[in-house]
Amino acid sequence: MIFPLKKRPWFMTAATALAIVLGVQAQNKPTTPGVEPMAVDSRIAAALRQVSAGRIRTNIEKLASFGTRATLSAQDADSTAAGRGIGAAREWIKSEFEGYARDCGGCLEVKTDSFTEPAADRIPQPTDITNVYAVLKGTDAENAKRIVLVTGHYDSRNSDPLDGKGDAPGANDDGSGTAVSLECARVLSKLKFPATIIFLTVAGEEQGLNGSRHFAKLAKDQGWNLEAVLNNDIVGGDKSAEQDHSAVRVFSEGLSAAATEQEVRRIRGLGGENDSSSRQLARYVADVARAYRDEVSVKPMLVFRLDRYLRGGDHSSFNQQGFAAVRFTEFREDFHHQHQNVRTENGVEYGDLPKFVDFDYVARVARLNAATLASLASAPAPPANAHLLTKDLENDSTLTWEASPGGRAAEYEVLWRSTSSPEWEHVQKVGNVTRTTLKLSKDNVIFAVRAVDAAGHRSLPVVPLPER
């Protein structure tokens, strides 16, 4: 289904205004993303306005009410019925997804991915772990094979990662990320998209990324065309005085964890350390935030490293399997309210409680996730086999690619930026072709190609490989 689009006004740079006045905007002159933002899909914008901070609050408070969601906590029938432990949380999440499925006439397929994790450092005995997810199948037979995914982990912990009995409310870590997945499922299930969206919640994160590792390997083994993974972990906007509630960090790996030695040598030789598929996804998130700034009202802060310093999260499980994946995390974490037993010492409150969560902030992060998912699921597939021709020494640059699989692309755009720039600076429409030459030296810039459909939905950019 093609959704109606509208353009948002954007302030022109002085350089662009001068170019218009002088009438010298040649075809290959730069157009910055800030001047021509991504086209806004009015139905996506309307869906974003349905994201509810109140519902998010209810969901986070419900998750905290299970007392503990530690992976090692109770999963037996009696504990589940009594509403305590990870088993009770799992069944509640599943019932929420099923409720959304009923509301949309069965559009969601609710599934579980269960396995037994063998004993390890933080798993003292073999432990059953269950991921819960809902699938919104794409409406286009060919494009439905393409998948975008949002996830958060629903397990929690306190000061002792082996404590399966003590309270571990986990409101921010990661009730907030779980609430993002749930709310995205609720609002986006009311729409139809050509590609497939998966709304995932995983367990075992605090014990060693167990649930996400199992799910990512499942996706790899089954040959899923998983284009993008959005991991939300600690997006509660803790109410500390130093918090910046206008920003959310977006972490992305540089060199792909799945790159071979030969690929790493090529990346270093080309200066492509900043152009992994995950970095392209992070830039796409920033592009989406600019387009839907009125609805989202939170700015992604792109952090070009895998995760926080010497720390990790579920997105890295997908990176290990070669998938593009990023992590969303609040601007400033408060470690009094993370991985702590609930208590008060010397007037300081410890513990991950709902009262420390900014539910409006979580809603804004959920809108950014939903906008990214919906934009990707609406867009054509990225171009295939993009190459930059290098047979001859010349200052012009010729790019070739194969048509976007799935038949939805109406035209293509070439992007470029200086090698020192973090985001794409220029874009050139080249039409419905698979080859173009630009009067730019490949020595000085990084190129990429993306597909655009008739309604203006953009694919992820693809950086071309050299072809002699």
N, C-alpha and C positions, 0 to 999 in steps of 0.2 A: 504494500500500500504506500502511495506517495502522499506525504503530508504537506499541507500548505505552508509556505515559508514567508518570512518577512525580514527586512533588513533593519538593523538598529543604527542610529546615527552614531558617529564616532568622531572625536576631535582630530582634525588633520594636523600633521606635523608641518612646521614652517617650510621644510623642503618640498613637501608635496604641494602645498598651496602655491609656492613660487613656480613649481613646474607647471601647474595648471594655468597660471597667469601667462607664462611665457609660451605655452602651447608646445612644450618639448617632451611630453610624456611618450617617448618612443615605446614600441611594443616590448622591448627587453629591459625597460627601466624598472627599478624595484618598486614593488607595492608591499608595504609592511603589513603584517597581520593586524597591527593596531589601527591601520587606516581602513582595511577591508576585513572585518572579522568574519568568522564562520557565520553562514546564514542561519537564522533562528527558525526552528520548526515550531510553529505555533501550538501544535498538539503536545509536543514535548514540554514547552514552556508551561502550558496549562497543567500538565501532570506534575511538574515540579512544585507548583503552587498548592498541590494537594498533600505534599509532605507535611506531616503534623508533628510539631514539637510535643504536643500533648500525648499523642499515641506513643511517641518515642519514650517519653517519661514513663508512661504506663508499662511499656515493655521492659525498660531497664529496671524499674522497681520490681516487676514480677520476677525477672531473672535473679535479682538480689534476694528475693524472698525465699528462694530454695535453700538458703543458709550457706551451703557450699556447692560449687559445681566442679570441685577438684576431680580430675580424671580418675583418681584413686578412691573417690567417694562412692557411696552406696548406689547400686543399680538394681537391687532386688525388688520384687513386686511390692512388698510391704512398704519399703522406703519410698518407692515411686508413688504409691497411693497416698502416703503421708505427706508428700510434697517436699521431700528433702533429698538432696544429692543430685548428681549429674544425670541419673536415670530419669528423675522427675523433670529436670530441665529439658532433656532430650525429647520427652514425650510432649511437653508443652510447645516447644518449637515446632515439632511436627504438626501438632494440631493447629497452630497459627497458619502455617503454610497451607494446610488443608482447608482452613476457613477462607483464605484468599482464593483458593482454587474454586470453591463453591460460589464465591461472589462473582467470579468471572466466567461462570458456566463451564468449569472444568478445563480452563486454558492452561493451568499449571499441572505438571506431573510431579507429585511429591515422592521422593525416594530417600533411601538410606544407604550408606556405604559402611558396613560393619566388618570388623576384623579383630583378631586377637594379637595384641602387641606383646612380643616375648619380653622376658625380664631384661632390664637394662639399668643404667645408673639411677634413673628416676622412676623406674618401673620395677618395684621389688618382686613382683610375681606377674605371670602372664595376665594381661588385663584386656577386657573387651572395650573397644573404642568404636564409636559410631558417629559418622558425619551425616548431617541431615541437610537435604537440599531440595529445591524446586526448580523445574525446567519449564521455561516459556519457549516453546518450540517456534522456530521461524516459520513464516507463512509461505516463503518461496522455496520450492523443493531443493534447488541447487544451493541457495544461500543459507538455508537452514542448517547446512553442515558446518557453517562458520559459527563459532561460539565466543561470547564474551561473558565474563564471570566476575561476580563480586563476592567477597567472603569476609567473615570475622570469626574468631574462635569463641566458643561458648563455655569452655572450661575456665576455671579460675584457680587461684592459689592464695595462700597467706604467707607468713614468714618462712614456713617450712614446706618445701614442695612435695614432701612425702606425707604431709598431714591430710588424710582423707576424711577426718571427722570434725575438726575445728571449723569455725565460721570462716568463710572466704567469699564475701558478697560479690566481689568482682564487678562493680557497677561500671567503672571506666574500662578496666582491663579484664575481659573485653566485652562487658555487656553493651558498651557503646557501639562496637563494631558489629556485634550480633544484631543490634537494633537497626543499624544501617542496612544490613542485608534484608531484614524483615520488611522495613519500610519501603525499600526499593522494590521488593516483590509485590507489596500491596499496591503501590501506585502505578508501576509499569505493567502489571498484569492486566490493566484496563485498556492497554493499547496493543496493537499488532505491529510486528517488525519482520522484515525479511529474514534476518539472522536470528540465531537462538541466544537467549540469555539464561544463565544459571545463577541462582541465588543460593549461596552455600554458607553453612555454618559448620565449623570443624571442631573437634575435640583433640585433646592431647598436646596442645601447643606448649603449655607450661612444662610438660614432661620431655619435650624434645622435638616439637613440630611433627608429632606422630600422625595426626589426622591429615594434615595438608600433604605430608610426604606420600602417604598412601593414596590420596586422591589424585595428586599430580602424576604419580606413576601409573595409576589407572588410566588417566587421560592419555598419557604417552603410549602405553601398551595397546590401547584401543584405537590409536591413530586419530584422536580428536583434532580437529582444526581449531585449536584454542588460540584466538588472536590476542586476547588481552585479559589480564587478571588484576582486579583492584582489591587489595587487601586493606581492611580497616582495623587497626589495632591501637587502642588508646586514643580515641577521637572524642572524648567527653568534654574537652575544654575545661579542665580542672579549674576551680574558682580561686586560684591563687592570685595574689596581687600582681605578680609579674607576667601573668598570662596575656597573650595577644589573641583575642577572640576574633580578630579579623583575618587570621592566617591559619593555614593547615600545611604541615610539611608533607611533601611527596618525595619519597626516596626511590631511587632507581639505580640498578647496577650499571657499571660501565662495560668492561669486558664481560661478555657472556660467560656464565659459569659452565655452559655446555660447549664452548668453543674448543675446537681441536688445536693442537700445537701449530699446525699449518695455518689455521684461521687466525690464531693470535699473531703469528708472524706477519700475515697480510694486513691485519688491522693496524699493527704498529707501523708498518711500512707506509700505509696510506693516511696515518693520523686519524684513524677512526675510533679511537678509544672512547670518544664521547657520543658514539652513534649506535649503540646497541638498540635492539628492538624495544627494550624497556625504557631507554631514554626517549625514543620516539613516542612511546605511550605517555610518558610524563609530560612531554611538550604538547601532546594532544589534549591532556587534561587542562593545561594552561590555556590552550586555544578555546576549549569549551567554556572555561570560566569567564573569559572575556566576552564570549558571545551571549552567555546567559547570566551576565553579571547582575541584572536586576532581580532575578529569581534566586541565584545562588548566594550572593552577598558574602562570600568568603574567598580569599585569594590563596591559590596554591603557591607555596614556597618550594621551588624545585631544589632538592638537595641531591647533588650528584655523587652519591655513594650508596651502597647496597642498603644500609640501614643506619641506625644511630651508632655511635662509636663503639665498636667491639660488641655489638648486640645484634639480634636477629629476629626474624618473624616468618610467618607462613608464606609470604610471597617468594622467599628464597627457595622453598620447596619446588615451586613452579619454575623458577629460574634454573634450578639444577636440571630440570627436564627440557630446558631449551625454550620455555615459553616467556613471552613478554609479561612482566608482572611488576607492580609498584606497591608501595606501602604508604597509606595515609596515617599520620599521627599528629596530635595536637602540637601547637608551637612549643609549649614548655610543660614538661611532666613534673608533677609534684611527688617525690619519692616517699613522702609521709603517707601518701594515699595509694601506694602501689606495692604489692608483694609484702604487705604488713598485716599482722594480727590487729584486730579491732581493739583499740585501747586508748587511754589518755595518760600521757606521761609529761610531768612538768608543764602542764597546761597546753600541751600539743596533742591534737587529735590524730590518731593513726588509723589506717584502714580504708579500704576502697568502697566507700558508701555512696548511695545515690545523692545525698545532700551536697556532695562536692561536684556533681556533674552539672554542666550548663546545657540544658536540653535544647535550647534554641540553637546553640552552637552545633550540637550533634545533627540537628535538622538541616542546618546549612551544609554540613559535610555530606549528609545523605543526598541533598539536592545536587551537589557537585558529582557525586557518584552516579546518581540516576541520569543526569544529563550526559555524562560520558558514556554510560552503557547504552542509552537510547540513541545517541548520535552514532556510535559505532555499529549498533545493530541495524540502523537505518541506512548506513552507507554501503556503497559497493565494496567488494573485496579489494585489497591493495593490488596494484599491478604486479604481474609475475615476471621474474627473470629480468630485472632492470640491470642495464649495463652502461658503462661509460667507455666509449671507444678510445683506445690508446695506441692504435697501430701507427699513426703518423704523429710527428712532433708538430703541434700547432697550438695557437692561442685560443682558437674556438673550441667549444666542447660539444660533442655529439652524444646524446643519450638515446638508448633504445630500450624497449620493454615489450612484453607480451600483454595483450588485452586483459583487463581485470576479469578473473573467472566469475562466472555467474551471470554475465550479460547485463549488468545494471549500470555500468559506467557510460556516461554521455560525453565526457571529456576528461582530459588529464591536465594536471598542473605540475610544473617544475618549481621546486623550492631551492633556495640557496642561502647561505650565510657565510660570513668570514669564519676562518678556522678557529678563531678565538671567541666567537659569540655563542652564548648558551642556547639561544632560541633562533628559529628561522627568521630571517630578516626580510627576504624578498620572495615573491611568488609571480610566476608567469603562466598564464593560461596558454595552452598550446593546441587546443582543439581535440577532436576525436581521432588522434593519430597514435602511432607507436614509435615514432622517431622524431627527434627535434635537434636542432643545432642552435646554441646560444653563443653570442660573441662575448664569452667570459672565459677566463683561463682557469682550468681545473686545478692549477697550482695554488690558487689563492682562496678557493671556496670549497665548501662541502655541498654537494647536490643531493636532492631526493626527488622522487616522483610520487604523486598520489592520484587516485581516481576520484572523480566527482560525478554524482548522478544528476539527472535532469532537475531535481529539486534543490540541488546545492549541498547535499550531504557529502562529506569528505571522508575518504578512507585514511587509515594510518599511512604516513609517508614511508617509502622504501628507499634506502640509500643504494645506489647502483654499484655493482662490482666492476672492476676493470676488465675489459675485453680487448685483447690484442688482435 
